[in-house]
């Protein structure tokens, strides 16, 4: 079962990983309107993201992948309100569990302290040709020093791997980010 806070945490992580997102806020606004029967309705979308092109994205998180009738009714209003100010609105569905697990792991290495400097530059050269992760790591040096730098580069899209498959020592890693969505 997906609980709201876990679902939202996962979606924040995915937005943080998306190179087209430059800022994220939780529960940024609340809209109030009257429904068809005249009852007052209030809704605060779960997330807002500012995109590299300056647009905004309001989003709600669907916990089970299904959109409840209540959320569907609110989503229609939110989509119209977002469009009126030039933003987008989406109901974000749970990601593939393997992708989410891999990104949770890599997110632990997104901090600049894992950047690696010269080691990161060498990693980009070593993985210029697709290699199993462990082979490239061993070629670069001590795995205790190298793995954090490689994981940092995978998080930031400087290296890529098929993240829809379990991340393991034999996964193929290459320089660049061919699988990452660009805004």
C-alpha positions in Angstrom: 0.0 0.0 0.0 1.2 3.5 -0.8 0.8 6.2 1.8 0.6 9.8 0.9 3.9 10.9 2.5 5.8 8.1 0.8 4.2 8.7 -2.6 5.0 12.4 -2.3 8.6 11.7 -1.2 9.1 9.5 -4.3 7.6 12.1 -6.6 9.8 14.9 -5.1 12.8 12.6 -5.7 11.8 12.1 -9.3 11.3 15.8 -9.9 14.7 16.5 -8.2 16.3 14.0 -10.7 14.5 15.5 -13.7 17.0 17.9 -15.4 14.1 20.1 -16.6 13.1 21.0 -13.0 14.9 23.8 -11.3 12.8 24.3 -8.1 10.2 22.3 -6.1 7.7 23.3 -3.5 5.2 21.2 -1.5 1.6 22.3 -1.1 2.4 25.7 -2.7 -1.1 27.0 -3.2 -4.7 26.3 -2.2 -7.6 27.0 -4.5 -11.2 27.4 -3.4 -14.2 27.2 -5.7 -17.9 26.1 -5.8 -18.9 22.8 -7.2 -22.0 22.2 -9.4 -24.2 21.9 -6.3 -22.8 25.2 -4.9 -20.7 23.5 -2.1 -17.3 25.1 -1.3 -14.4 23.0 -2.4 -10.8 23.6 -1.4 -7.7 21.9 -2.8 -4.0 22.3 -2.4 -2.0 20.3 -5.0 0.7 18.2 -3.6 3.6 19.7 -5.5 4.8 22.6 -7.7 7.9 22.5 -9.9 9.5 25.4 -11.7 10.8 24.2 -15.1 14.0 25.4 -16.9 11.8 27.2 -19.5 10.2 29.2 -16.7 6.8 27.4 -16.8 5.3 25.9 -13.7 3.9 22.5 -13.1 1.3 21.8 -10.4 0.9 18.2 -9.5 -1.0 15.8 -7.3 0.3 12.3 -6.5 -1.9 9.3 -7.1 -1.1 6.7 -4.4 -2.2 3.6 -6.2 -1.9 4.6 -9.8 -5.7 5.0 -9.9 -7.3 8.4 -9.7 -10.2 8.5 -7.3 -13.4 10.2 -8.5 -12.8 12.9 -6.0 -9.3 13.6 -7.3 -10.5 13.4 -10.9 -13.1 16.2 -10.3 -10.5 18.3 -8.5 -7.9 17.6 -11.2 -10.2 19.0 -13.9 -10.5 22.3 -12.0 -6.7 22.4 -11.2 -5.8 21.7 -14.9 -8.0 24.6 -16.0 -6.6 26.9 -13.3 -3.0 26.0 -14.2 -3.6 26.5 -17.9 -5.1 30.0 -17.2 -1.8 31.2 -15.8 0.3 29.3 -18.4 1.3 26.4 -16.2 0.8 22.6 -16.5 -1.1 20.3 -14.2 -0.6 16.6 -13.9 -1.6 13.7 -11.6 1.7 11.9 -11.1 1.3 8.1 -10.9 3.7 5.9 -9.0 6.8 5.1 -10.9 8.1 1.7 -11.8 9.3 0.2 -8.5 12.7 -0.8 -9.8 13.3 2.7 -11.2 12.2 4.2 -7.8 14.5 1.9 -5.9 17.5 2.7 -8.1 16.8 6.4 -7.8 16.5 6.2 -4.0 19.9 4.6 -3.9 21.5 7.1 -6.3 19.9 10.1 -4.5 22.1 9.2 -1.5 25.0 10.3 -3.7 23.7 13.5 -5.2 25.5 15.8 -2.7 28.4 17.8 -4.2 30.9 16.0 -1.8 30.7 13.0 -4.1 31.4 15.0 -7.3 35.0 13.5 -7.6 36.8 16.2 -9.6 39.6 14.5 -11.6 38.2 11.0 -10.8 34.8 12.0 -12.3 36.6 13.2 -15.5 38.4 9.9 -15.7 35.1 8.0 -15.1 33.6 9.8 -18.1 36.5 8.7 -20.2 36.5 5.1 -19.0 32.7 4.8 -19.5 32.9 6.4 -22.9 32.6 2.9 -24.2 29.8 0.9 -22.5 31.2 -1.2 -19.6 29.8 -3.3 -16.8 29.8 -1.1 -13.7 32.3 -3.1 -11.7 34.8 -3.3 -14.6 34.9 0.5 -15.0 35.1 1.0 -11.3 38.0 -1.4 -10.9 39.8 0.3 -13.9 39.4 3.6 -12.1 40.9 2.5 -8.8 39.8 1.7 -5.2 36.1 0.8 -5.3 35.5 2.5 -1.9 36.6 5.8 -3.5 35.2 5.2 -7.0 31.6 4.0 -6.4 30.4 7.2 -4.7 31.8 9.3 -7.6 30.2 7.0 -10.2 26.8 7.0 -8.4 27.0 10.8 -8.2 27.6 10.9 -11.9 24.7 8.5 -12.5 22.3 10.7 -10.5 23.4 13.8 -12.3 23.2 12.3 -15.8 26.9 12.5 -16.6 26.9 8.7 -16.8 23.9 6.5 -17.6 22.7 3.0 -17.0 19.3 1.3 -17.7 17.7 2.3 -14.4 14.5 0.4 -15.2 16.6 -2.7 -14.5 18.0 -3.5 -11.0 21.2 -1.6 -10.4 24.0 -4.1 -9.8 27.7 -4.6 -10.5 27.2 -6.0 -14.0 24.8 -3.3 -15.2 26.1 -1.5 -18.3 27.2 2.1 -17.7 28.1 4.6 -20.4 29.0 8.3 -20.5 26.1 10.7 -21.1 22.4 10.5 -20.4 20.6 9.0 -23.4 17.7 7.7 -21.3 17.0 10.8 -19.2 14.1 13.0 -20.2 15.0 16.5 -21.1 12.4 19.2 -20.5 
